[in-house]
Amino acid sequence: MPKKIPITKIQGGPDTALLVIDVQRGLFNKNTPIYQAEQLLANINLLVKKAHLADVPVVYVQHSAPKHLVLGSHDWKLHPKLSPLPEDLRVEKLQGNAFEGTPLLEELEACQVGRVVVCGLVTQGCVKATTLGALELGYQVVLAGDTHSSYSKDAQKLIEQWNATLAGAGAAVRMAAEIEFRGEG
């Protein structure tokens, strides 16, 4: 469990970071394909480009598990349509919540981040868990509502459901085109 830090300390951070959750090759190789995969990747790349232009930290989070997404394997690697820069941060995780058991919290504190924009895979799994984890830690959270998805046959319904549920929990849900990395958005 990550250490708890005072909400006032986190909310005092002036900066934003983009969290790209688990956009890994193996998740695109399931029997049920990622819902709207090409649009998802285009939206993620739009957010990454906007973040880089604003000098906002981009954090690529990669999940690993013993049977699927094995650390270092072909399936574990980021999707080839993503092009992280050398200065982008990388975080490896074993749990759904990217803050649990990782250095993510410390990395964001070092950058004085008080707001995170969350996108990636999968909606009802690690995107949900990381969004809730960030809210619990006191971050202002923007969920990129058209920039997370799933390989479930019910993906569209899950996206709508979790956009609404996470908005109710305190996340601001915005479409990728609406998200700004400086100021409100």
TORKOL-4160 file (C-alpha; in steps of 0.2 Angstrom, whole numbers, padded with zeros to 4 digits, m for minus):
185
<pt num="1" X="0000" Y="0000" Z="0000"/>
<pt num="2" X="0007" Y="0017" Z="m0004"/>
<pt num="3" X="0011" Y="0029" Z="0010"/>
<pt num="4" X="m0003" Y="0042" Z="0013"/>
<pt num="5" X="0002" Y="0060" Z="0011"/>
<pt num="6" X="m0008" Y="0075" Z="0016"/>
<pt num="7" X="m0020" Y="0081" Z="0003"/>
<pt num="8" X="m0014" Y="0099" Z="0005"/>
<pt num="9" X="0003" Y="0094" Z="0000"/>
<pt num="10" X="m0002" Y="0085" Z="m0016"/>
<pt num="11" X="m0015" Y="0098" Z="m0021"/>
<pt num="12" X="m0002" Y="0111" Z="m0019"/>
<pt num="13" X="0008" Y="0105" Z="m0033"/>
<pt num="14" X="0006" Y="0116" Z="m0048"/>
<pt num="15" X="0010" Y="0104" Z="m0062"/>
<pt num="16" X="0001" Y="0090" Z="m0072"/>
<pt num="17" X="0007" Y="0073" Z="m0078"/>
<pt num="18" X="0000" Y="0061" Z="m0091"/>
<pt num="19" X="m0002" Y="0043" Z="m0085"/>
<pt num="20" X="m0003" Y="0031" Z="m0100"/>
<pt num="21" X="m0008" Y="0015" Z="m0092"/>
<pt num="22" X="m0004" Y="m0003" Z="m0099"/>
<pt num="23" X="m0005" Y="0001" Z="m0118"/>
<pt num="24" X="0005" Y="m0015" Z="m0121"/>
<pt num="25" X="0006" Y="m0027" Z="m0136"/>
<pt num="26" X="m0002" Y="m0042" Z="m0127"/>
<pt num="27" X="m0018" Y="m0033" Z="m0123"/>
<pt num="28" X="m0021" Y="m0031" Z="m0142"/>
<pt num="29" X="m0019" Y="m0049" Z="m0145"/>
<pt num="30" X="m0034" Y="m0055" Z="m0136"/>
<pt num="31" X="m0048" Y="m0065" Z="m0144"/>
<pt num="32" X="m0060" Y="m0050" Z="m0142"/>
<pt num="33" X="m0050" Y="m0035" Z="m0149"/>
<pt num="34" X="m0048" Y="m0019" Z="m0140"/>
<pt num="35" X="m0063" Y="m0008" Z="m0143"/>
<pt num="36" X="m0060" Y="0005" Z="m0156"/>
<pt num="37" X="m0041" Y="0002" Z="m0155"/>
<pt num="38" X="m0035" Y="0013" Z="m0169"/>
<pt num="39" X="m0045" Y="0028" Z="m0162"/>
<pt num="40" X="m0039" Y="0024" Z="m0144"/>
<pt num="41" X="m0021" Y="0024" Z="m0150"/>
<pt num="42" X="m0023" Y="0040" Z="m0160"/>
<pt num="43" X="m0031" Y="0049" Z="m0145"/>
<pt num="44" X="m0017" Y="0043" Z="m0133"/>
<pt num="45" X="m0004" Y="0050" Z="m0146"/>
<pt num="46" X="m0013" Y="0066" Z="m0146"/>
<pt num="47" X="m0013" Y="0068" Z="m0127"/>
<pt num="48" X="0006" Y="0063" Z="m0127"/>
<pt num="49" X="0010" Y="0076" Z="m0140"/>
<pt num="50" X="0000" Y="0089" Z="m0131"/>
<pt num="51" X="0009" Y="0084" Z="m0115"/>
<pt num="52" X="0026" Y="0085" Z="m0123"/>
<pt num="53" X="0022" Y="0102" Z="m0131"/>
<pt num="54" X="0018" Y="0109" Z="m0113"/>
<pt num="55" X="0033" Y="0101" Z="m0105"/>
<pt num="56" X="0022" Y="0090" Z="m0095"/>
<pt num="57" X="0029" Y="0073" Z="m0088"/>
<pt num="58" X="0023" Y="0058" Z="m0097"/>
<pt num="59" X="0023" Y="0042" Z="m0087"/>
<pt num="60" X="0021" Y="0025" Z="m0096"/>
<pt num="61" X="0015" Y="0012" Z="m0084"/>
<pt num="62" X="0017" Y="m0007" Z="m0089"/>
<pt num="63" X="0009" Y="m0021" Z="m0080"/>
<pt num="64" X="0017" Y="m0038" Z="m0078"/>
<pt num="65" X="0010" Y="m0055" Z="m0073"/>
<pt num="66" X="0017" Y="m0072" Z="m0072"/>
<pt num="67" X="0007" Y="m0080" Z="m0087"/>
<pt num="68" X="0002" Y="m0064" Z="m0097"/>
<pt num="69" X="0012" Y="m0049" Z="m0100"/>
<pt num="70" X="0028" Y="m0057" Z="m0093"/>
<pt num="71" X="0041" Y="m0044" Z="m0088"/>
<pt num="72" X="0052" Y="m0041" Z="m0103"/>
<pt num="73" X="0042" Y="m0052" Z="m0115"/>
<pt num="74" X="0036" Y="m0046" Z="m0132"/>
<pt num="75" X="0018" Y="m0045" Z="m0125"/>
<pt num="76" X="0024" Y="m0034" Z="m0111"/>
<pt num="77" X="0032" Y="m0021" Z="m0122"/>
<pt num="78" X="0022" Y="m0005" Z="m0126"/>
<pt num="79" X="0011" Y="m0005" Z="m0142"/>
<pt num="80" X="0022" Y="m0001" Z="m0157"/>
<pt num="81" X="0011" Y="0014" Z="m0161"/>
<pt num="82" X="0017" Y="0023" Z="m0145"/>
<pt num="83" X="0034" Y="0032" Z="m0146"/>
<pt num="84" X="0040" Y="0037" Z="m0129"/>
<pt num="85" X="0054" Y="0049" Z="m0128"/>
<pt num="86" X="0070" Y="0046" Z="m0118"/>
<pt num="87" X="0064" Y="0058" Z="m0105"/>
<pt num="88" X="0047" Y="0050" Z="m0102"/>
<pt num="89" X="0046" Y="0041" Z="m0086"/>
<pt num="90" X="0043" Y="0022" Z="m0086"/>
<pt num="91" X="0034" Y="0013" Z="m0071"/>
<pt num="92" X="0032" Y="m0006" Z="m0070"/>
<pt num="93" X="0018" Y="m0013" Z="m0059"/>
<pt num="94" X="0011" Y="m0029" Z="m0052"/>
<pt num="95" X="m0006" Y="m0022" Z="m0046"/>
<pt num="96" X="m0020" Y="m0014" Z="m0054"/>
<pt num="97" X="m0017" Y="0003" Z="m0046"/>
<pt num="98" X="m0001" Y="0011" Z="m0053"/>
<pt num="99" X="0002" Y="0019" Z="m0036"/>
<pt num="100" X="0003" Y="0002" Z="m0027"/>
<pt num="101" X="0020" Y="m0005" Z="m0024"/>
<pt num="102" X="0028" Y="0007" Z="m0037"/>
<pt num="103" X="0039" Y="0023" Z="m0036"/>
<pt num="104" X="0025" Y="0032" Z="m0046"/>
<pt num="105" X="0020" Y="0043" Z="m0030"/>
<pt num="106" X="0038" Y="0048" Z="m0027"/>
<pt num="107" X="0041" Y="0052" Z="m0046"/>
<pt num="108" X="0025" Y="0063" Z="m0046"/>
<pt num="109" X="0030" Y="0072" Z="m0030"/>
<pt num="110" X="0047" Y="0075" Z="m0037"/>
<pt num="111" X="0039" Y="0084" Z="m0052"/>
<pt num="112" X="0027" Y="0094" Z="m0040"/>
<pt num="113" X="0012" Y="0086" Z="m0049"/>
<pt num="114" X="m0005" Y="0089" Z="m0041"/>
<pt num="115" X="m0015" Y="0084" Z="m0056"/>
<pt num="116" X="m0015" Y="0068" Z="m0067"/>
<pt num="117" X="m0023" Y="0064" Z="m0083"/>
<pt num="118" X="m0027" Y="0046" Z="m0085"/>
<pt num="119" X="m0028" Y="0036" Z="m0101"/>
<pt num="120" X="m0025" Y="0018" Z="m0107"/>
<pt num="121" X="m0030" Y="0000" Z="m0103"/>
<pt num="122" X="m0041" Y="m0008" Z="m0097"/>
<pt num="123" X="m0056" Y="0003" Z="m0092"/>
<pt num="124" X="m0064" Y="m0008" Z="m0079"/>
<pt num="125" X="m0047" Y="m0014" Z="m0072"/>
<pt num="126" X="m0031" Y="m0004" Z="m0071"/>
<pt num="127" X="m0038" Y="0013" Z="m0077"/>
<pt num="128" X="m0052" Y="0012" Z="m0064"/>
<pt num="129" X="m0040" Y="0006" Z="m0050"/>
<pt num="130" X="m0027" Y="0020" Z="m0054"/>
<pt num="131" X="m0040" Y="0034" Z="m0056"/>
<pt num="132" X="m0047" Y="0029" Z="m0039"/>
<pt num="133" X="m0030" Y="0027" Z="m0032"/>
<pt num="134" X="m0025" Y="0045" Z="m0038"/>
<pt num="135" X="m0041" Y="0052" Z="m0031"/>
<pt num="136" X="m0038" Y="0043" Z="m0014"/>
<pt num="137" X="m0021" Y="0051" Z="m0013"/>
<pt num="138" X="m0028" Y="0068" Z="m0016"/>
<pt num="139" X="m0024" Y="0071" Z="m0034"/>
<pt num="140" X="m0035" Y="0081" Z="m0046"/>
<pt num="141" X="m0039" Y="0068" Z="m0059"/>
<pt num="142" X="m0044" Y="0071" Z="m0077"/>
<pt num="143" X="m0050" Y="0054" Z="m0085"/>
<pt num="144" X="m0048" Y="0055" Z="m0104"/>
<pt num="145" X="m0065" Y="0048" Z="m0107"/>
<pt num="146" X="m0062" Y="0043" Z="m0125"/>
<pt num="147" X="m0045" Y="0037" Z="m0122"/>
<pt num="148" X="m0047" Y="0021" Z="m0112"/>
<pt num="149" X="m0054" Y="0005" Z="m0118"/>
<pt num="150" X="m0056" Y="m0014" Z="m0115"/>
<pt num="151" X="m0055" Y="m0030" Z="m0125"/>
<pt num="152" X="m0073" Y="m0035" Z="m0117"/>
<pt num="153" X="m0087" Y="m0038" Z="m0129"/>
<pt num="154" X="m0096" Y="m0025" Z="m0118"/>
<pt num="155" X="m0082" Y="m0012" Z="m0119"/>
<pt num="156" X="m0093" Y="0003" Z="m0125"/>
<pt num="157" X="m0105" Y="0000" Z="m0110"/>
<pt num="158" X="m0090" Y="m0002" Z="m0098"/>
<pt num="159" X="m0082" Y="0014" Z="m0105"/>
<pt num="160" X="m0099" Y="0024" Z="m0102"/>
<pt num="161" X="m0102" Y="0016" Z="m0085"/>
<pt num="162" X="m0084" Y="0020" Z="m0078"/>
<pt num="163" X="m0084" Y="0037" Z="m0085"/>
<pt num="164" X="m0100" Y="0041" Z="m0075"/>
<pt num="165" X="m0094" Y="0031" Z="m0060"/>
<pt num="166" X="m0077" Y="0039" Z="m0059"/>
<pt num="167" X="m0084" Y="0056" Z="m0062"/>
<pt num="168" X="m0096" Y="0053" Z="m0047"/>
<pt num="169" X="m0080" Y="0048" Z="m0037"/>
<pt num="170" X="m0072" Y="0065" Z="m0041"/>
<pt num="171" X="m0063" Y="0063" Z="m0058"/>
<pt num="172" X="m0066" Y="0076" Z="m0071"/>
<pt num="173" X="m0070" Y="0067" Z="m0087"/>
<pt num="174" X="m0065" Y="0076" Z="m0103"/>
<pt num="175" X="m0062" Y="0070" Z="m0121"/>
<pt num="176" X="m0044" Y="0070" Z="m0127"/>
<pt num="177" X="m0047" Y="0085" Z="m0139"/>
<pt num="178" X="m0053" Y="0095" Z="m0124"/>
<pt num="179" X="m0039" Y="0092" Z="m0112"/>
<pt num="180" X="m0026" Y="0105" Z="m0109"/>
<pt num="181" X="m0011" Y="0102" Z="m0099"/>
<pt num="182" X="m0009" Y="0120" Z="m0092"/>
<pt num="183" X="m0023" Y="0128" Z="m0082"/>
<pt num="184" X="m0040" Y="0121" Z="m0081"/>
<pt num="185" X="m0046" Y="0107" Z="m0093"/>
